[in-house]
Structure formats: structure tokens, C-alpha cells
């Protein structure tokens, strides 16, 4: 629908440019074109992203577990990543529960200075993981796990994090 509205606006502006060539309407037609181009481009980019995701889902198996906790490390599955992220407990602060786009999500919080080359850390260097864990500073993070998609409530995840990490990690609001 958005693509159709943008296309109609651009076509109408081009028609006005041609039909009213000699009049002073051309600045308004150009302004309408400039206003509609981002609308069309954002819709095309969103459709392309959706197509890429569908292609990825068709070609890859989903990991059976989104998050696994052991006494040694936290293991996270990330959409689009070839293998799970493994983080030793000293590298993890926990998760922050944020409301993003009207839905609650758990965002991973790493300890300061932790990166892909930190000892014991595996998988942070994958492009799909970087976009989720270390997003572009100009954009808001997208969150790692939607709360409604998890099979355990947040308070149970918080208790498990505290148990396995020795009280170092947890869920904050």
C-alpha cells in the first residue's frame, strides 16, 4: 500500500511537471517527488529484507534452543548466524528488558570491554550477530529475543541467569 501511494504521488508529480510546463507549478511538483522518493525507497528496502529473510529461513534450519545456560557460559542462537554465540559468564552483564516497537524484547548487555577477540568468547564476529548485539549507534537496537516468543517467563530467565552466573548476570527493566 505504501509503495502504491508513493508511486501514485511520483506519477502525479511527473504528470504535473509535463502538463503545467510553463506555469509556476514546477517547484511544488519537484517537492512532491522529493517527498515520495524516501517513501518508495524505504518500502522497497523493507520488501527486499523480507525476501532475504524468507530465503534464509528456507535454506537454514532453525536452532532448537534460543538460549542455553551452563555453569561455564551463556550460549545464544541468533537469527542468520552460522553457529551460536558462546559467552563466558564474566563477559555477560545480563539482559535488559526494553519495549521496542510496542513489544518487549530482551537486549543482551555485555561487560565493558568485551568483544569478539575476548578470551572464551565465540561467535560475536558474525555479521548477523554484530547487527543485533552491537547495532549502529545511530539506530536503536532491535533486541535479541522477543519476550512473547520465549517459552519461559522473564522472571524464570532472570533466576536462571543469577543461578548459573553466580549472581553476576540478571534481567533488568
N, C-alpha and C positions, 0 to 999 in steps of 0.2 A: 504494500500500500504506500509506504513512504517513497519507494522508488518511483511508483506511478505519479505521485504528487510532484516529486522533483522533476520528472521527465516532462510532465504537462506544463509546469512552470517555465522550464527552459524552452520548450517548443513555443509557448505563448510569447515569451520574450523575444525569441528569434523572429517570429511572425510579426510582432510589433515593430522590430527594427526594420524589417523589409517593407511592411505596409505603410509605416509612417516615416519614411526615409527623410523627407525634407523638414519635418516638424522638430520641435524640441523634445520629443519623447525619448530619444536615444539614451540619455543618462538613466532614466527610470528602467528601461529595458535591460541595460547593462547591469544595473544594480540588482534586478531580479535574477539575472543569470548568475551573478556572483553569489547571491544568497542561496540559490538552489544547488550549485555545484557541490558544496560540502555535504548537503543532504543526500545527494545521489552517491557521492563517493563513500560516505560512511555506510550506506546501505549495501553497496557493492562489496566493501571490505567485510562487513558482517556476514554476508552470504558466502563469501569465499572462505572465511574462517569456519563457518558451519559445514561447508563441503569438505574442508580438510579434516575436521574432527570426525565426520562420518566415515571418511576414507581410513582414518587412523583406527577407529573402532572396528571397522570391517577387517583390517589387516592384523590387528593385535588382540591378544587375549587380555581380558581384564584380570588384574591380580585378585586373588580370592580374599585378601586381607588388606584393608586400608592402612592400618596401624598395628604394629606388634611391639610389645614391651617385654624386655628381658632384664635380668639383673645387670647386664653389661651395657645395653644400648636400646635406643628407640629406633625402630625401623618403620619407614613411611613409604607407601606407594604413592606415586604421583602420576597423574594422567599424562601420557605422552612420553614418559621416561622409560628407557630400556630396562633398567633394573632399579630396585628400591634404594632409598636413601637410608644410610645407617649412620646414626649419630650417637656417640658415647654420651652418657648422662652428664658429664662435665661440660659438654658443648651445648646443652639444652637448658633454657630457662623455663620453657613450658609452652603453653598456648594462651593466646588472648582471644576471648570471645568478643566478636565485633558484629554489629549489624551492618551488612553490606547489601545495598540494593533491596532492602526490605526483608532480607533473610539473615539469620545468624550463621556465622562461619567461625571456625577455629583457625587462627593465624599462628603459624609457628614463630616462636621467639627464640633466637639463638643467643648464646652467651656472647659478650662483646669480644671481638677479635676472631671469631670462628669463621672459617671459610673452607673452601674445597680442599685446601692443602693442609688443614689442621690434622694432626695425628689421630687416627681412628675414624675419621670422617670419610664416608664413601658415598658418592653419588651426587654431591652438590654441584658438580661441574657440568651436569647435563643441562642442555638448553631449556627443556621443559620444566626442570626443577628451578632453575635460576629465575624464570619469569614469575614463579609463584612465591618462592622464598625471598628473593632479592629483586623485587619489581623495580621498574623505572621510578626514580624519585618524583617525577612529575605526575605519575599516575597513582591512584590509590591501589593498595594491594587487593588481590582478588580473593584471598583466603585459600586455605589449603583443603579444608573439609567443611561441607555444608552440614550443619548440626542435624537437620532433618533427615539427612542421608545416612547418618551413623546408626548402628544398631544398639548402641549403648548410650544412656543419658550422659550429659556433660559432667554431672557430679560423680558418676562412677568412673569416668575417664580421669577426672581430677584425682580421685582417691588412688587409682592405679598408678598414675604418674608419680604421686608422692611416695607410694609404696616402693616402686621399682627404682626410683632415683634417690632414695634415702632422704626424702624431704626437699630436694633441690628444685624439682620441677613441679608445676601445677598449672591449673587453668585460672586465669584472671579475667575479670569482667571488663 
